[in-house]
């Protein structure tokens, strides 16, 4: 579920290799994964930082979808593909949360043939754009489609048609064949939650925005995007220590919340506390509406590795917190183990996108 398919209707075989691409605000990440039976193998990966493409950080440019579609990105993707020697052409792009809309709602019991019309009617009440300007995808996440005695819950994803057209163009300019598009929240869920059936709160701390996702019994049930970006931490460190952003980034990544520098940890705690509050608020809402308590917390995004963050979340939330490894079920040379573990929070979106095209 959750992929906006661009399949050739004559294609009847599942691909044996797939490229997943995450165009983020700090970098572009590319992953190539192959399948063999039930197994998956990491073939290649690559990344290019946005400051090598643009003169200013993308977050400062208030990146729009138009910026995403610039030929600079296509050139960068081709560069990564060449450098990593990736020959596979089939690609799935993950669409960032600020370019998608996700929600869930309940529809009353009805015949299965009426469900589509009911979903479109409900979607028009939640989505600010006209329905004619978006592409919808959905999944029944509770209840049985067509059961005329019980209601059903629908998880809905909408992507503006303009965004889809831009990614189609980007794939073409990159010399790739667009297999599908997928909302970022779904990619992350696939890469990290795997077969965990517990009720999980997954927080993705991004460079431009962050999301909190609630996954229950393996299904994404809620997805909330909010205005917290990791560069706030960098700028706070730079201001507190009167250093450059580059040096501040290094200090943040090395010392984080366990820093012994005067006042630095306290400064970072003030910025991190709203994340804790957001998780508490969304978990409480889910408990009230679904009568299910969040059992575990998962962290991803580049900031997930911030020293002391996992431990602070465990202490303040009273839950087990994981920084899960998106490569853990994928075969790769053992020599890469330490490198991939460190990379995992930043690559979970690209990995999840690639895996979606290998599902049978």
ChimeraX attribute file (.defattr): number of C-alpha atoms within 10 A of each C-alpha:
attribute: neighborCount
match mode: 1-to-1
recipient: residues
	/A:1	13
	/A:2	21
	/A:3	22
	/A:4	20
	/A:5	15
	/A:6	13
	/A:7	12
	/A:8	9
	/A:9	6
	/A:10	6
	/A:11	8
	/A:12	8
	/A:13	7
	/A:14	12
	/A:15	16
	/A:16	15
	/A:17	23
	/A:18	26
	/A:19	32
	/A:20	29
	/A:21	28
	/A:22	27
	/A:23	22
	/A:24	23
	/A:25	22
	/A:26	18
	/A:27	20
	/A:28	20
	/A:29	23
	/A:30	28
	/A:31	29
	/A:32	27
	/A:33	23
	/A:34	22
	/A:35	21
	/A:36	10
	/A:37	7
	/A:38	8
	/A:39	10
	/A:40	19
	/A:41	17
	/A:42	18
	/A:43	20
	/A:44	18
	/A:45	22
	/A:46	20
	/A:47	21
	/A:48	17
	/A:49	15
	/A:50	19
	/A:51	13
	/A:52	11
	/A:53	15
	/A:54	12
	/A:55	9
	/A:56	11
	/A:57	18
	/A:58	21
	/A:59	16
	/A:60	10
	/A:61	12
	/A:62	10
	/A:63	15
	/A:64	13
	/A:65	16
	/A:66	10
	/A:67	14
	/A:68	19
	/A:69	19
	/A:70	14
	/A:71	14
	/A:72	14
	/A:73	20
	/A:74	21
	/A:75	15
	/A:76	20
	/A:77	26
	/A:78	18
	/A:79	16
	/A:80	20
	/A:81	24
	/A:82	12
	/A:83	13
	/A:84	17
	/A:85	13
	/A:86	18
	/A:87	13
	/A:88	17
	/A:89	18
	/A:90	21
	/A:91	24
	/A:92	31
	/A:93	29
	/A:94	28
	/A:95	26
	/A:96	21
	/A:97	21
	/A:98	16
	/A:99	15
	/A:100	18
	/A:101	21
	/A:102	24
	/A:103	17
	/A:104	21
	/A:105	15
	/A:106	16
	/A:107	17
	/A:108	14
	/A:109	18
	/A:110	17
	/A:111	12
	/A:112	12
	/A:113	10
	/A:114	12
	/A:115	19
	/A:116	10
	/A:117	10
	/A:118	13
	/A:119	19
	/A:120	13
	/A:121	12
	/A:122	16
	/A:123	20
	/A:124	13
	/A:125	11
	/A:126	14
	/A:127	15
	/A:128	9
	/A:129	13
	/A:130	11
	/A:131	17
	/A:132	10
	/A:133	12
	/A:134	19
	/A:135	15
	/A:136	21
	/A:137	19
	/A:138	19
	/A:139	16
	/A:140	19
	/A:141	20
	/A:142	15
	/A:143	16
	/A:144	15
	/A:145	21
	/A:146	16
	/A:147	14
	/A:148	13
	/A:149	12
	/A:150	14
	/A:151	17
	/A:152	21
	/A:153	18
	/A:154	22
	/A:155	23
	/A:156	24
	/A:157	26
	/A:158	23
	/A:159	23
	/A:160	18
	/A:161	15
	/A:162	14
	/A:163	20
	/A:164	20
	/A:165	12
	/A:166	17
	/A:167	23
	/A:168	21
	/A:169	18
	/A:170	23
	/A:171	23
	/A:172	13
	/A:173	18
	/A:174	19
	/A:175	15
	/A:176	21
	/A:177	18
	/A:178	22
	/A:179	22
	/A:180	24
	/A:181	25
	/A:182	25
	/A:183	25
	/A:184	25
	/A:185	30
	/A:186	24
	/A:187	26
	/A:188	27
	/A:189	21
	/A:190	21
	/A:191	25
	/A:192	27
	/A:193	22
	/A:194	12
	/A:195	9
	/A:196	13
	/A:197	12
	/A:198	17
	/A:199	22
	/A:200	24
	/A:201	26
	/A:202	27
	/A:203	25
	/A:204	26
	/A:205	23
	/A:206	24
	/A:207	21
	/A:208	23
	/A:209	19
	/A:210	21
	/A:211	24
	/A:212	23
	/A:213	24
	/A:214	24
	/A:215	21
	/A:216	21
	/A:217	14
	/A:218	18
	/A:219	23
	/A:220	24
	/A:221	22
	/A:222	19
	/A:223	23
	/A:224	17
	/A:225	18
	/A:226	15
	/A:227	9
	/A:228	19
	/A:229	16
	/A:230	19
	/A:231	19
	/A:232	15
	/A:233	22
	/A:234	22
	/A:235	19
	/A:236	18
	/A:237	26
	/A:238	19
	/A:239	13
	/A:240	15
	/A:241	16
	/A:242	12
	/A:243	14
	/A:244	13
	/A:245	16
	/A:246	11
	/A:247	14
	/A:248	21
	/A:249	18
	/A:250	13
	/A:251	17
	/A:252	24
	/A:253	15
	/A:254	14
	/A:255	16
	/A:256	23
	/A:257	22
	/A:258	17
	/A:259	17
	/A:260	10
	/A:261	11
	/A:262	10
	/A:263	12
	/A:264	19
	/A:265	18
	/A:266	14
	/A:267	15
	/A:268	21
	/A:269	15
	/A:270	11
	/A:271	15
	/A:272	19
	/A:273	13
	/A:274	12
	/A:275	19
	/A:276	14
	/A:277	13
	/A:278	16
	/A:279	22
	/A:280	16
	/A:281	12
	/A:282	19
	/A:283	21
	/A:284	16
	/A:285	14
	/A:286	18
	/A:287	13
	/A:288	11
	/A:289	8
	/A:290	9
	/A:291	10
	/A:292	15
	/A:293	17
	/A:294	21
	/A:295	15
	/A:296	17
	/A:297	22
	/A:298	20
	/A:299	23
	/A:300	27
	/A:301	23
	/A:302	21
	/A:303	22
	/A:304	24
	/A:305	20
	/A:306	15
	/A:307	17
	/A:308	15
	/A:309	20
	/A:310	19
	/A:311	14
	/A:312	18
	/A:313	21
	/A:314	15
	/A:315	12
	/A:316	12
	/A:317	16
	/A:318	12
	/A:319	13
	/A:320	14
	/A:321	22
	/A:322	18
	/A:323	18
	/A:324	18
	/A:325	19
	/A:326	27
	/A:327	23
	/A:328	14
	/A:329	14
	/A:330	16
	/A:331	15
	/A:332	16
	/A:333	9
	/A:334	9
	/A:335	8
	/A:336	9
	/A:337	13
	/A:338	9
	/A:339	10
	/A:340	18
	/A:341	16
	/A:342	14
	/A:343	17
	/A:344	24
	/A:345	25
	/A:346	24
	/A:347	30
	/A:348	28
	/A:349	38
	/A:350	29
	/A:351	32
	/A:352	28
	/A:353	33
	/A:354	29
	/A:355	25
	/A:356	22
	/A:357	26
	/A:358	19
	/A:359	10
	/A:360	9
